[in-house]
Amino acid sequence: MASKKFVIAKQLGGKRVITNKGEEVGRLSDVTVDEQSGNLEFLVIEPRTSSRIATDLIGTDSMARVPFKAVFSVSDVIVVDETMLV
């Protein structure tokens, strides 16, 4: 069963991340996980340079981090709740 989860997680890489208001934040690069609980903490995103929201979320490594609790849905794109990003 673990290998199936790995395949699913691998398919998420590169997906577009947009807000529930339609602004594209960037593309999913990685996720961070709490090592103690195993819970997902953040989506690590290659930010879209024209995104105002992504600019506000960029860290020292030039990547944007979106809290996992902001994820609204995952399908062809990952939709995040914009109100949880500011």
C-alpha positions in Angstrom: 0.0 0.0 0.0 2.9 2.4 0.8 4.1 2.3 -2.8 0.6 3.4 -4.1 0.8 6.5 -1.8 4.2 7.2 -3.2 3.0 7.1 -6.7 0.0 9.4 -5.8 2.3 11.9 -4.1 4.8 11.8 -7.0 2.0 12.8 -9.4 1.3 16.0 -7.4 4.7 17.5 -8.3 4.4 20.3 -10.8 0.7 20.8 -10.4 -0.5 24.4 -10.6 -1.5 26.0 -7.3 -4.3 28.6 -7.5 -6.3 30.5 -4.9 -10.1 30.0 -4.6 -10.3 33.5 -6.2 -8.4 32.3 -9.3 -4.9 33.8 -8.8 -2.2 31.4 -9.8 0.4 31.2 -7.0 2.9 28.9 -8.8 3.7 25.2 -9.2 4.1 22.6 -6.4 7.7 21.6 -5.9 7.6 19.7 -2.6 5.8 19.3 0.7 7.1 19.5 4.3 6.0 16.9 6.9 6.1 17.0 10.6 8.5 14.2 11.5 6.9 13.5 14.8 3.2 13.4 13.8 3.6 12.6 10.1 1.2 15.5 9.3 1.7 17.6 6.2 2.7 21.1 7.1 3.4 23.1 4.0 3.3 23.0 0.2 6.6 24.3 -1.2 5.9 26.2 -4.4 7.9 27.6 -7.2 6.3 31.0 -7.2 4.8 32.6 -10.2 6.7 35.9 -10.5 3.5 37.9 -11.3 1.6 36.6 -8.3 1.2 39.2 -5.5 0.3 36.4 -3.0 3.3 34.3 -4.0 5.6 37.3 -3.5 4.3 37.6 0.1 5.0 33.9 0.8 8.6 33.7 -0.5 11.2 32.6 2.0 15.0 32.9 2.0 15.3 30.1 -0.5 13.1 31.8 -3.2 10.3 29.3 -2.7 6.8 30.1 -1.4 5.3 28.1 1.4 1.6 27.6 1.8 0.2 26.0 5.0 -1.4 22.7 4.3 -4.5 23.8 6.2 -5.1 26.3 3.4 -5.6 23.5 0.8 -9.2 23.6 -0.4 -9.1 20.8 -3.0 -6.8 18.8 -5.2 -7.6 17.7 -8.7 -6.1 18.9 -12.0 -4.9 21.9 -9.9 -4.4 22.5 -6.2 -6.8 25.1 -4.9 -5.9 27.0 -1.7 -8.1 29.3 0.4 -6.7 32.8 -0.2 -7.9 34.1 3.2 -5.6 31.6 5.0 -2.5 32.9 3.2 -2.4 36.4 4.5 
